[in-house]
Amino acid sequence: MKKYTILILAMALVLIGCSSKELKEKPIIEVKKEQLTIDYLENNINGILLNNIDKARDVEDGEYDLNTYEKFSIETNDDDVFLGVIGMYEITYILTDTDENTTEKTIDVTITSDDPEVSNPDTLVAKLNNEEITNSELYSKLKKQNGLNTLLRVIDLEILSDYEVDVEQDIVDKISDDIENQGLDEFKKGIEFIGIELDEGITKDEILNNKDVFDFYKLSFLRDHAAYLYALDKIEDDDALLESTYEAIEPDVCAIPLRFDTEDAAAAVLSDLNSADDIEAAYQAKYDTLGYDLATSDNDNCTAPVFSSNDQSIGQELHAHIFNLEDSEYTTVVKEFDNYFYLVYKVKQVDKPSFENMKQDLIDQLVEATTAQKGYAQSAMMTIRLDYNIIIFDQLIKEQFLAVNKEYMMKDTDSETLVATFDHDLDSDTAPYEISVDELYGELKSRYGTTTTLPKINLAALETVEAIQLDDEQIEEIAKQIQSMKQQYNTQAQQLAQQYGIFSWKDYIGYYGVTSEKELFNVLKTNTLTREYVFHINPVTQAEIDEALANWFEVNASHILFKCNDDSSCETALDKANVVIDTLNQTAETDLFDTFAELAKDVSEGPSAPKGGELGFFSPGNMVKEFEDAVRALEVGEYTTEAVKTQFGYHIIIVTEEKPLPTRPSDYDELTEDEKLQTEYGALINQLKESIKQNHLSQPKINKLLAELRDELGFNFLDAELQSQYELLQELYKENESAE
C-alpha cells in the first residue's frame, strides 16, 4: 500500500513541475455592461470601453492598471466602431497575466444617433448591382459634408430678407456678366445642376427675371451688406477709436514736385528755378507745363498740389522726401526716386480739419478697412445670427456650428422632425421659424445629391469589369496605404491639432470626404480601379508615342514679362511690350542676346528678371499652352515680334539654345526594358509614355469614360430629382471633355 502511495505522490509532483502555468488561475475580467450603446459623436469611444471594465485582476498579479498594462488590449470585429460609425459591433477585451494565461471577454456595442431622421429613411435613391443607397445614408453623408453651410443659407435668406438695401441692379448685372462669360447654354446647365429648373428655350431676359436664379445670387450680396451695417453700427458708437484715428492722422502737405525722365533734363532747369524771385511761382509754372498731376488729395487752403500723409501712391521715397522738407524749402540737387528725377518745392503743411468735419470720412474709412478684412463678413454674420435665438436639434450640425462660433449657447433640446428653429422677426412675438429635416435634405439633395452619390456608384460600376479586378497584392497595397496614412497622422498629430484643428484620426480621414476606414478603403480602391479601367479602355499606343516624339523639343528660352489682370492693366502691359519689341527690332543680330538680357533685367516684371529673363531648358507640357505654342514657332536666335498673351500677362520670348532629339540605338529592340531606360533615347520614350498616361488620366477624360460605363450598365437614379440632375451631368461629362 505504501508503495502505491509514494508512486501517486511522485506523479503529482511531476504534473505540478511540468504544468505549473496550466494549473494557475487565469486573470479575471468583469464588465459593468454586456451591451453598450454609444452616441456616434462621442470623441472618446476607447475611453468608454475601458471604463466599462469593473474588475481586472489576477490571483498572483493582483489588480491591473489597464491604462499602463502592456498585455491588455481591446479588439473588435470592425475598427469603424472607434470612428463612431453607426452600426452594431463585437468588442473583445483580452487580458494576459505575467504567466501568459489569457482571458477574453466579449460584449456587444451599438453606435447610434438620436438626431432627427428624414422621412422614408429606407427608401432607395440609387442602386447598381449589389450597391444600394437609401435616403438615410445619403442624408447622413450630405449632412456631414455640407449640412451646416446649407442650414445657414436657409437661415440667412430668411433673417436678411428684411434688410433695407437696394442690390437688385447689382445682382442683375452679375447674372448678366456670368451669362456673357459662360454662354447661355452652359449657364443654364450650371443653374439647373444646382436644382433650379428652367423652361426649355428660356431666354437671357427671362433668366434675368427668374426669381429662383435671383435668390440664388442674392444671398452673398445680403451677407456683405449685413456685415457692412454691423461694422458701421459698431464704429459709429466707438468714439475712442474715432478720436485715436483722428489723432494719428498727419496733416496734408502742399508741395510742387517736378518729374523728369533724365537727370540732365532736371539739372537744366534747377539753377533758374532756385534763383527765381518767386520760387513757388516758378515751380508752379513749370509744373503746369509738364502736363501731369501727382496730387493725392484736395484742400481749399492751397492752390498747389496737395499730398495726403496716408497715400503713398507717388512712391514711398518721393512721399518721404516731400514730408521731410520744411515749409518753403526746396531741393538744391536733383533727386532720383523710382527711375525718375525730381525737383521739389514744399509750400507748407496744411492745417488738419477739425474732428467733427472729418468724423464721417473717418467712419467711412474705418468701415471700408474693417469690411475688407479677410473673413470679416463671415465673422460678422456669425455674431448677427446670435440675435435670432437659433436652436439646433441635430447634434452633428450643432457641434459644427459651435466649432466656428464659440459664443453659441448649446441648448439640450430634441426634436424628431426639426433640424433648427430661429426667431425670424425680432420686432414681434411671432412663432419661431422651423426648418425640418426633410426641408434641409431637399436643399442638400438639390445641390449636392448627385455628385455625392456617384463615387459609390462608380465603384459598383468598376467592379463589374472583370478584366481590371484587383488581385490580393493590390488589395494588400491599399491596406498598407491606410496604415501609412495612420502612421503619418500619428507622427503629425500635435501639429495637425494646433494648426488645422484636426484632433483625431476620424477628423483626419474626414478631409478625404469619408467617415470610416471602409469608406477610405473604397476611395483608394476606386482610384486604383479607375486607373486600371482608363488604361484598359485607352492603352498608350505606339501612334501616340510617335506623335509625341515628333512634337518633342527641349529648348532654353528667356522672356520679358509685363503682368496684368484686367483690361486697363493689360492695355498698359501691351504698350510696354511693344516698346521692347521696337527696341529689339532695331538691335543688331550679334547683340540680340545681350540686349534682350539687359532689357529683361531693367523692365521685366517676372521672377526671372535678375537672370536676364532666362527660364532654363524646358520641354512640352512645362509651360502654359500659349507660351509653348509661341516657342514652337521660333528657331534659336529668334524672338516673338508680337507680344504673347497668357494668364500672367504679356511676354516677349527669345529662344537661346536647343537640344537635339536623342538618337535611337541600332540595337534598341534587342535591349531589355531596364537596359532601354539606361539609354538617353529610352529615357525620353519612357518620359513621353508617362506624359501620355497623365493626359489619359485627366479628370474630364475620366468623367467621360465613367459616364459611358454607367450608361452601358443602364444605371439611373431611383429618385426623380436626382435623376434629372444626373441626366444633365451625364450630358456635360460625355460632350465636354474639358469640363472639370
GUDOMAR-550229 format. One record per residue (C-alpha): x, y, z. Coordinates in steps of 0.25 Angstrom, whole numbers, padded with zeros to 4 digits, always signed. Example, Ala and Ser with C-alpha at 12.3 -4.5 7.8 and 13.67 -1.06 7.14 Angstrom:
+0049-0018+0031 +0055-0004+0029 
This chain:
+0000+0000+0000 +0011+0010+0004 +0018+0007-0009 +0006+0011-0017 +0004+0024-0009 +0018+0028-0012 +0016+0026-0027 +0004+0035-0027 +0011+0046-0020 +0022+0045-0029 +0013+0046-0041 +0006+0058-0035 +0019+0065-0033 +0023+0063-0048 +0010+0069-0052 +0012+0081-0043 +0026+0083-0048 +0023+0081-0063 +0010+0089-0064 +0010+0100-0053 +0005+0110-0063 -0007+0102-0067 -0011+0100-0053 -0010+0114-0049 -0023+0122-0050 -0026+0131-0062 -0028+0146-0060 -0042+0151-0057 -0049+0162-0065 -0063+0166-0061 -0071+0177-0068 -0081+0187-0064 -0090+0185-0076 -0091+0173-0086 -0097+0182-0096 -0093+0197-0098 -0100+0208-0106 -0091+0220-0110 -0094+0232-0118 -0088+0234-0131 -0082+0247-0128 -0075+0242-0115 -0060+0246-0117 -0054+0236-0107 -0060+0223-0110 -0048+0215-0106 -0049+0222-0092 -0063+0218-0091 -0060+0203-0094 -0049+0204-0084 -0058+0210-0073 -0068+0199-0075 -0058+0189-0069 -0062+0187-0054 -0051+0177-0050 -0037+0173-0056 -0029+0165-0046 -0021+0152-0045 -0018+0144-0032 -0003+0145-0034 -0002+0159-0040 -0013+0166-0033 -0021+0178-0039 -0017+0183-0052 -0015+0197-0057 -0021+0195-0071 -0016+0209-0075 -0002+0204-0074 -0002+0189-0074 +0004+0185-0087 -0003+0171-0088 -0017+0177-0089 -0024+0180-0102 -0037+0183-0107 -0040+0176-0121 -0052+0178-0130 -0058+0171-0142 -0058+0185-0149 -0049+0197-0146 -0060+0206-0150 -0066+0205-0136 -0055+0215-0131 -0059+0225-0142 -0073+0225-0137 -0079+0219-0150 -0093+0216-0147 -0095+0200-0146 -0094+0188-0137 -0081+0183-0133 -0074+0172-0124 -0063+0177-0115 -0054+0167-0108 -0045+0170-0096 -0032+0162-0096 -0024+0161-0083 -0012+0152-0081 -0005+0151-0068 +0010+0150-0065 +0010+0135-0067 +0004+0136-0081 -0010+0131-0076 -0021+0139-0085 -0035+0143-0082 -0045+0148-0093 -0058+0155-0090 -0067+0159-0102 -0078+0170-0101 -0088+0176-0111 -0087+0191-0115 -0097+0199-0123 -0093+0212-0129 -0106+0220-0130 -0111+0234-0133 -0122+0242-0127 -0122+0252-0138 -0135+0255-0145 -0137+0246-0157 -0142+0248-0171 -0156+0243-0176 -0155+0229-0182 -0141+0227-0178 -0140+0213-0184 -0145+0217-0198 -0135+0215-0209 -0130+0227-0217 -0120+0219-0225 -0116+0204-0228 -0106+0197-0236 -0103+0183-0235 -0102+0180-0220 -0099+0194-0217 -0111+0201-0210 -0112+0216-0205 -0124+0220-0196 -0130+0233-0193 -0124+0232-0179 -0110+0228-0184 -0110+0240-0194 -0115+0250-0184 -0105+0246-0174 -0093+0248-0184 -0099+0261-0189 -0101+0266-0175 -0087+0263-0171 -0081+0270-0183 -0090+0281-0185 -0101+0281-0174 -0096+0294-0167 -0094+0303-0179 -0107+0299-0185 -0115+0301-0172 -0108+0315-0170 -0112+0318-0185 -0127+0315-0181 -0126+0323-0168 -0119+0335-0175 -0128+0336-0186 -0140+0338-0176 -0133+0347-0166 -0127+0356-0176 -0139+0357-0185 -0144+0370-0177 -0130+0378-0179 -0132+0391-0185 -0123+0390-0197 -0125+0392-0212 -0116+0381-0218 -0125+0377-0229 -0118+0384-0241 -0104+0379-0235 -0110+0365-0235 -0116+0366-0249 -0102+0371-0254 -0095+0360-0248 -0104+0349-0254 -0103+0356-0268 -0088+0356-0267 -0088+0341-0264 -0097+0338-0275 -0088+0346-0285 -0075+0339-0279 -0081+0325-0279 -0090+0325-0291 -0105+0324-0289 -0105+0308-0291 -0094+0306-0281 -0100+0316-0271 -0114+0309-0272 -0107+0295-0269 -0100+0301-0257 -0113+0307-0251 -0121+0294-0254 -0110+0286-0247 -0111+0293-0234 -0126+0289-0234 -0133+0301-0241 -0142+0297-0252 -0142+0306-0265 -0152+0305-0276 -0147+0299-0289 -0144+0311-0299 -0143+0321-0287 -0136+0334-0292 -0126+0343-0285 -0136+0353-0282 -0145+0343-0276 -0134+0337-0267 -0131+0351-0262 -0145+0352-0257 -0145+0338-0251 -0148+0339-0236 -0141+0326-0233 -0128+0330-0240 -0129+0344-0234 -0130+0338-0220 -0118+0329-0222 -0109+0341-0225 -0116+0350-0215 -0110+0343-0202 -0096+0348-0204 -0100+0362-0206 -0109+0362-0194 -0098+0356-0185 -0088+0366-0189 -0098+0377-0187 -0101+0372-0173 -0087+0371-0170 -0085+0386-0174 -0097+0391-0166 -0091+0383-0154 -0077+0389-0155 -0084+0403-0157 -0092+0402-0145 -0080+0398-0136 -0071+0408-0142 -0081+0420-0141 -0082+0417-0126 -0067+0416-0123 -0063+0430-0120 -0050+0425-0114 -0046+0418-0128 -0050+0430-0136 -0043+0440-0127 -0030+0432-0127 -0031+0430-0142 -0032+0445-0144 -0020+0448-0135 -0012+0438-0143 -0014+0446-0156 -0003+0455-0160 -0007+0468-0167 -0006+0468-0182 +0005+0475-0189 +0005+0485-0200 +0016+0483-0210 +0021+0484-0224 +0029+0472-0230 +0035+0473-0243 +0037+0460-0250 +0047+0458-0261 +0051+0445-0270 +0066+0449-0269 +0076+0455-0259 +0081+0465-0270 +0067+0470-0272 +0065+0473-0257 +0078+0479-0256 +0076+0488-0268 +0065+0496-0260 +0070+0494-0246 +0078+0507-0246 +0067+0516-0252 +0056+0511-0242 +0064+0513-0230 +0069+0526-0233 +0055+0532-0237 +0050+0544-0230 +0037+0536-0227 +0042+0521-0226 +0028+0516-0223 +0022+0522-0235 +0034+0517-0243 +0032+0503-0239 +0017+0504-0241 +0018+0510-0255 +0028+0498-0259 +0018+0488-0252 +0007+0493-0261 +0015+0492-0274 +0019+0477-0271 +0005+0473-0272 +0003+0463-0261 -0004+0463-0247 +0003+0455-0236 -0006+0461-0225 -0013+0450-0216 -0022+0459-0208 -0030+0472-0209 -0030+0485-0200 -0036+0498-0202 -0025+0505-0194 -0015+0502-0204 -0014+0505-0219 -0002+0495-0221 -0003+0480-0222 -0007+0474-0208 -0001+0461-0203 -0008+0452-0193 +0000+0446-0181 -0006+0433-0183 -0006+0432-0198 +0008+0427-0204 +0003+0425-0218 +0014+0434-0223 +0025+0425-0217 +0030+0423-0203 +0043+0430-0205 +0037+0443-0212 +0026+0443-0202 +0036+0443-0190 +0045+0454-0197 +0033+0463-0198 +0028+0461-0184 +0042+0463-0178 +0044+0477-0185 +0041+0489-0176 +0031+0499-0181 +0036+0508-0193 +0048+0498-0194 +0053+0493-0208 +0063+0483-0213 +0076+0488-0216 +0081+0476-0224 +0074+0466-0234 +0067+0455-0226 +0065+0441-0233 +0053+0433-0228 +0047+0420-0235 +0055+0423-0248 +0050+0437-0249 +0058+0450-0246 +0051+0461-0237 +0052+0475-0232 +0042+0478-0221 +0037+0491-0214 +0029+0489-0201 +0019+0501-0200 +0014+0497-0186 +0008+0488-0177 -0008+0489-0178 -0016+0490-0165 -0024+0478-0162 -0039+0479-0162 -0046+0478-0149 -0050+0465-0143 -0065+0468-0146 -0062+0471-0160 -0054+0459-0162 -0063+0449-0154 -0071+0444-0165 -0059+0442-0174 -0052+0434-0163 -0065+0426-0161 -0065+0422-0176 -0050+0419-0176 -0051+0410-0164 -0063+0403-0168 -0057+0400-0182 -0044+0395-0176 -0052+0387-0166 -0061+0380-0176 -0049+0378-0186 -0042+0369-0175 -0042+0354-0180 -0053+0346-0174 -0060+0358-0167 -0073+0357-0174 -0074+0342-0169 -0070+0346-0155 -0080+0357-0155 -0091+0348-0159 -0088+0338-0148 -0090+0349-0138 -0102+0355-0145 -0109+0341-0145 -0108+0340-0129 -0118+0351-0128 -0128+0342-0135 -0129+0331-0124 -0124+0319-0133 -0127+0306-0127 -0121+0294-0134 -0126+0280-0131 -0117+0272-0139 -0105+0269-0131 -0095+0268-0142 -0099+0281-0148 -0099+0287-0134 -0085+0283-0131 -0080+0288-0145 -0087+0302-0142 -0081+0302-0128 -0067+0300-0135 -0068+0313-0143 -0076+0321-0133 -0071+0319-0118 -0081+0329-0113 -0093+0320-0117 -0100+0314-0105 -0102+0299-0106 -0117+0296-0102 -0121+0282-0098 -0133+0280-0107 -0138+0269-0116 -0147+0268-0128 -0151+0256-0137 -0154+0265-0149 -0147+0278-0148 -0133+0282-0150 -0134+0296-0145 -0143+0308-0141 -0140+0323-0140 -0147+0336-0138 -0148+0342-0152 -0155+0354-0147 -0148+0361-0135 -0159+0372-0134 -0171+0363-0132 -0175+0351-0123 -0178+0342-0135 -0175+0327-0134 -0161+0323-0138 -0157+0319-0152 -0156+0304-0153 -0146+0296-0162 -0150+0282-0163 -0141+0270-0167 -0148+0268-0180 -0146+0283-0184 -0131+0282-0181 -0130+0269-0188 -0137+0275-0200 -0127+0287-0200 -0115+0277-0199 -0120+0267-0209 -0123+0278-0220 -0109+0284-0219 -0100+0272-0215 -0108+0259-0216 -0103+0254-0230 -0089+0257-0228 -0089+0251-0214 -0095+0238-0219 -0087+0236-0231 -0074+0231-0225 -0081+0219-0219 -0088+0216-0232 -0075+0218-0239 -0068+0207-0230 -0080+0198-0233 -0079+0200-0248 -0064+0198-0248 -0065+0185-0240 -0074+0179-0252 -0062+0180-0261 -0055+0166-0259 -0042+0170-0267 -0038+0180-0256 -0041+0174-0243 -0030+0175-0233 -0022+0163-0228 -0018+0160-0214 -0005+0168-0215 -0012+0181-0220 -0023+0179-0208 -0011+0178-0198 -0005+0190-0204 -0017+0198-0201 -0017+0193-0187 -0003+0198-0186 -0006+0211-0191 -0017+0213-0180 -0006+0208-0170 +0004+0218-0175 -0007+0229-0174 -0009+0225-0159 +0006+0226-0157 +0007+0239-0163 -0005+0245-0155 +0001+0239-0142 +0014+0246-0145 +0008+0259-0148 -0004+0259-0138 +0001+0270-0130 +0004+0279-0141 -0009+0276-0148 -0017+0279-0136 -0010+0292-0134 -0010+0297-0148 -0023+0291-0154 -0032+0287-0143 -0030+0272-0146 -0031+0265-0133 -0034+0251-0137 -0032+0240-0148 -0046+0242-0151 -0044+0257-0153 -0032+0253-0162 -0039+0244-0171 -0051+0254-0172 -0042+0263-0181 -0043+0251-0191 -0059+0252-0190 -0060+0239-0183 -0065+0236-0168 -0060+0221-0167 -0048+0213-0171 -0057+0205-0180 -0060+0217-0188 -0046+0221-0188 -0042+0207-0194 -0053+0209-0204 -0048+0222-0208 -0034+0217-0210 -0039+0205-0217 -0048+0213-0227 -0035+0221-0230 -0027+0209-0233 -0039+0202-0241 -0041+0215-0249 -0026+0216-0253 -0027+0201-0258 -0040+0204-0265 -0035+0216-0273 -0023+0208-0278 -0032+0196-0281 -0040+0205-0290 -0030+0214-0295 -0016+0208-0294 -0004+0216-0298 -0002+0213-0313 +0011+0214-0322 +0004+0224-0330 +0002+0233-0318 +0017+0231-0315 +0021+0234-0329 +0013+0247-0329 +0019+0251-0316 +0033+0249-0321 +0030+0257-0334 +0025+0268-0325 +0036+0268-0315 +0046+0279-0313 +0056+0283-0302 +0060+0298-0302 +0066+0309-0293 +0058+0322-0294 +0057+0335-0288 +0045+0344-0287 +0041+0358-0283 +0028+0359-0275 +0019+0370-0273 +0008+0366-0263 -0007+0369-0264 -0020+0365-0259 -0031+0374-0265 -0034+0381-0278 -0027+0394-0273 -0014+0388-0268 -0013+0379-0280 -0014+0391-0289 -0003+0397-0282 +0005+0384-0282 +0003+0382-0297 +0008+0396-0299 +0021+0393-0291 +0023+0380-0298 +0022+0387-0312 +0033+0397-0307 +0042+0386-0304 +0039+0379-0317 +0042+0392-0325 +0056+0393-0317 +0059+0378-0321 +0055+0381-0336 +0066+0392-0336 +0076+0383-0330 +0087+0376-0338 +0086+0361-0338 +0100+0360-0332 +0096+0368-0320 +0082+0362-0319 +0084+0352-0307 +0091+0363-0299 +0081+0374-0302 +0070+0364-0298 +0076+0360-0285 +0079+0375-0281 +0064+0379-0285 +0059+0367-0276 +0067+0372-0264 +0062+0386-0266 +0048+0385-0269 +0043+0370-0267 +0033+0368-0256 +0035+0353-0256 +0043+0346-0245 +0054+0342-0256 +0057+0357-0258 +0070+0357-0249 +0075+0345-0258 +0073+0353-0271 +0059+0346-0273 +0066+0332-0274 +0056+0321-0271 +0065+0309-0273 +0063+0297-0282 +0048+0292-0283 +0040+0283-0292 +0025+0281-0296 +0016+0282-0284 +0025+0290-0275 +0019+0304-0280 +0005+0309-0282 -0001+0306-0296 +0000+0320-0302 +0015+0321-0297 +0018+0307-0302 +0012+0310-0316 +0020+0322-0318 +0033+0315-0314 +0030+0304-0324 +0029+0315-0336 +0043+0320-0332 +0057+0316-0337 +0069+0318-0328 +0072+0333-0328 +0058+0337-0332 +0048+0345-0323 +0034+0348-0323 +0031+0360-0332 +0017+0361-0325 +0015+0360-0310 +0009+0347-0306 -0003+0348-0296 -0004+0337-0285 -0011+0337-0272 +0001+0344-0266 +0001+0356-0275 +0009+0359-0288 +0022+0352-0291 +0033+0355-0301 +0041+0342-0303 +0054+0338-0309 +0060+0324-0311 +0075+0323-0308 +0078+0308-0309 +0072+0295-0314 +0076+0281-0310 +0075+0271-0322 +0066+0259-0322 +0073+0247-0315 +0078+0236-0326 +0071+0223-0325 +0081+0212-0323 +0083+0202-0334 +0081+0190-0325 +0069+0197-0317 +0059+0185-0320 +0069+0175-0314 +0071+0182-0301 +0063+0178-0288 +0054+0189-0282 +0064+0192-0272 +0075+0194-0282 +0066+0203-0291 +0063+0212-0279 +0078+0214-0277 +0079+0220-0291 +0076+0235-0294 +0066+0231-0305 +0059+0220-0296 +0058+0230-0284 +0051+0240-0293 +0042+0229-0298 +0038+0226-0284 +0036+0241-0281 +0027+0242-0293 +0019+0230-0288 +0017+0235-0275 +0012+0249-0280 +0002+0242-0289 -0003+0234-0277 -0005+0246-0269 -0013+0252-0281 -0021+0240-0281 -0024+0241-0266 -0029+0256-0267 -0041+0257-0259 -0050+0261-0271 -0046+0249-0279 -0048+0240-0266 -0062+0247-0265 -0066+0243-0279 -0061+0228-0278 -0069+0226-0265 -0081+0233-0271 -0081+0224-0283 -0079+0211-0273 -0091+0215-0265 -0099+0216-0278 -0094+0203-0282 -0099+0197-0269 -0112+0204-0270 -0111+0212-0257 -0122+0222-0254 -0125+0228-0240 -0138+0224-0234 -0141+0238-0229 -0147+0247-0239 -0140+0259-0235 -0126+0253-0234 -0129+0246-0248 -0132+0260-0254 -0119+0265-0249 -0112+0253-0253 -0116+0254-0268 -0110+0268-0269 -0097+0263-0262 -0096+0252-0272 -0098+0261-0284 -0088+0270-0278 -0078+0259-0276 -0080+0252-0289 -0080+0264-0298 -0070+0273-0292 -0056+0267-0288 -0051+0280-0283 -0062+0281-0273 -0056+0280-0259 
